[in-house]
Amino acid sequence: MKCMIISDIHGDIYNLNKVLDIYSKEKCNKLFILGDLFNYGISLNNDDIINRLNVMKDSIIGVCGNCDNNIKNNLFSMPYINKTNINNKNIVLTHGHLYSKNYLLNLDVDIILIGHSHIADIERVGDKLLINPGSISKSRYGENSFAIIDNNIVTIRNLDNQILIEEKI
């Protein structure tokens, strides 16, 4: 199963549409959203983001971020932490503002997906792989980015779909 991981949309409907076009072209099966769909306060794009994501809600596994207090009830369910199993790997998703790295490393999972920092990174800690896809908007260092898990490879890519980081799972 091929999965795209995005985080920190922050109301940027243009970049969201750009990565969702890549999602389609890459024939991804699942979209993991690591929170911060919106910006602080009210954004004119909130309804556009909700509408865009709701049409694919059956393919989405997501979590809320610290900017998502105003997520509407008609959006797919987004708790603060979520677990799933993809390709025989136990995966936990969280935004990164509530659960510490030590807490996450003590969970019985193979892969930890975490956002919030706006910094793309793949880190192996013992038998666990921590993946931060960066931010599709407002990157703090480097380029706006997302990640794709395909079979036993994870890649961090820029919004032109060029691979920036690659790691075996």
C-alpha positions as CSV (number, residue, x, y, z in Angstrom):
1,M,0.0,0.0,0.0
2,K,1.3,3.4,-1.0
3,C,0.7,6.2,1.6
4,M,1.3,10.0,1.4
5,I,2.0,11.9,4.7
6,I,1.3,15.6,5.0
7,S,1.4,18.0,7.9
8,D,0.9,21.7,8.6
9,I,-1.3,22.8,5.8
10,H,-2.1,26.1,7.6
11,G,-4.9,27.1,5.3
12,D,-2.8,26.9,2.1
13,I,-5.3,25.5,-0.4
14,Y,-3.0,26.1,-3.3
15,N,-0.2,23.8,-1.9
16,L,-2.8,21.3,-0.6
17,N,-4.2,21.0,-4.2
18,K,-0.6,20.6,-5.5
19,V,0.2,17.7,-3.1
20,L,-3.2,16.0,-3.7
21,D,-2.5,16.1,-7.5
22,I,0.7,14.3,-6.7
23,Y,-1.2,11.9,-4.5
24,S,-3.4,11.0,-7.5
25,K,-0.5,10.8,-10.0
26,E,1.5,8.6,-7.6
27,K,-1.6,6.4,-7.2
28,C,-1.5,6.6,-3.4
29,N,-4.0,4.5,-1.4
30,K,-4.0,6.4,1.9
31,L,-3.4,10.0,3.1
32,F,-2.0,10.5,6.6
33,I,-2.7,14.1,7.8
34,L,-0.6,15.1,10.9
35,G,-2.6,18.2,11.9
36,D,-2.7,21.9,11.5
37,L,-5.1,22.0,8.6
38,F,-5.9,25.6,9.5
39,N,-4.1,28.7,10.6
40,Y,-4.6,30.4,14.0
41,G,-7.9,32.2,14.0
42,I,-10.2,32.3,11.0
43,S,-9.0,31.7,7.4
44,L,-11.0,32.2,4.3
45,N,-9.7,28.9,3.0
46,N,-11.1,26.7,5.8
47,D,-14.2,25.7,4.0
48,D,-12.2,25.0,0.8
49,I,-9.9,22.7,2.7
50,I,-12.7,20.9,4.4
51,N,-14.6,20.4,1.1
52,R,-11.4,19.2,-0.7
53,L,-10.5,16.7,2.0
54,N,-14.1,15.5,2.7
55,V,-14.4,14.0,-0.8
56,M,-11.6,11.7,0.0
57,K,-12.3,11.1,3.7
58,D,-12.5,7.3,3.3
59,S,-8.8,7.4,2.3
60,I,-7.7,9.7,5.1
61,I,-6.3,8.9,8.6
62,G,-5.6,12.1,10.4
63,V,-5.0,13.8,13.7
64,C,-5.7,17.3,15.0
65,G,-2.9,19.8,15.5
66,N,-2.7,22.8,17.8
67,C,-4.3,25.1,15.2
68,D,-7.3,22.8,14.5
69,N,-9.6,24.0,17.3
70,N,-12.2,25.0,14.8
71,I,-12.5,21.8,12.8
72,K,-16.1,21.4,11.9
73,N,-18.0,18.3,12.8
74,N,-18.7,17.4,9.2
75,L,-15.0,16.6,8.7
76,F,-13.7,13.1,9.1
77,S,-12.7,12.1,12.6
78,M,-9.4,13.5,13.8
79,P,-8.3,12.6,17.3
80,Y,-5.0,13.9,18.8
81,I,-3.3,10.5,18.4
82,N,-4.2,7.7,16.1
83,K,-2.9,4.2,15.3
84,T,-3.1,2.1,12.2
85,N,-1.4,-0.8,10.5
86,I,-0.1,-0.5,7.0
87,N,2.1,-3.0,5.2
88,N,2.4,-5.1,8.4
89,K,3.8,-2.1,10.2
90,N,2.2,-0.6,13.4
91,I,2.0,3.1,12.9
92,V,1.1,5.9,15.3
93,L,0.2,9.4,14.1
94,T,0.3,12.6,16.2
95,H,0.9,16.3,15.5
96,G,3.7,16.7,18.0
97,H,2.4,19.3,20.4
98,L,0.9,17.0,23.1
99,Y,3.0,13.8,23.1
100,S,6.7,13.8,23.9
101,K,9.2,11.8,21.8
102,N,9.9,9.6,24.9
103,Y,6.2,8.8,25.2
104,L,6.0,7.9,21.5
105,L,9.1,5.8,21.6
106,N,7.6,3.7,24.4
107,L,4.6,2.7,22.3
108,D,4.4,-0.7,20.7
109,V,4.8,0.6,17.1
110,D,7.2,0.4,14.2
111,I,6.7,3.8,12.7
112,I,6.0,7.2,14.4
113,L,4.6,9.9,12.2
114,I,4.9,13.4,13.7
115,G,4.5,16.9,12.4
116,H,4.4,20.3,14.1
117,S,8.1,21.4,13.7
118,H,7.8,22.2,10.0
119,I,11.1,20.5,9.6
120,A,11.3,17.3,7.4
121,D,13.3,14.5,9.0
122,I,13.6,10.7,9.1
123,E,15.3,9.3,12.2
124,R,15.8,5.8,13.3
125,V,15.7,5.3,17.1
126,G,16.4,1.7,18.1
127,D,13.8,-0.4,16.2
128,K,11.5,2.5,15.5
129,L,11.4,4.9,12.6
130,L,10.3,8.5,13.2
131,I,9.1,10.4,10.2
132,N,8.3,14.1,10.0
133,P,7.2,15.0,6.5
134,G,7.9,18.7,7.1
135,S,5.2,21.2,6.2
136,I,3.4,21.7,2.9
137,S,3.3,25.4,3.7
138,K,5.6,27.6,5.9
139,S,8.6,25.3,6.0
140,R,11.0,26.5,8.7
141,Y,14.2,25.1,7.1
142,G,14.5,24.0,3.5
143,E,11.6,23.4,1.2
144,N,7.9,22.7,1.7
145,S,7.6,19.0,1.8
146,F,5.6,15.8,2.3
147,A,6.5,12.1,2.6
148,I,5.5,8.9,0.7
149,I,5.7,5.4,2.1
150,D,5.9,2.8,-0.7
151,N,6.6,-0.8,0.2
152,N,9.7,-0.6,2.4
153,I,10.9,2.8,1.4
154,V,10.0,6.2,2.8
155,T,10.9,9.4,0.9
156,I,10.6,13.1,1.8
157,R,9.8,15.1,-1.3
158,N,9.4,18.7,-2.2
159,L,6.2,20.1,-3.8
160,D,7.8,19.4,-7.3
161,N,7.8,15.7,-6.2
162,Q,11.6,15.6,-6.2
163,I,13.1,13.3,-3.5
164,L,15.0,15.1,-0.8
165,I,15.5,12.2,1.7
166,E,15.1,8.5,1.3
167,E,15.3,5.8,3.9
168,K,14.5,2.0,4.1
169,I,11.9,1.0,6.6
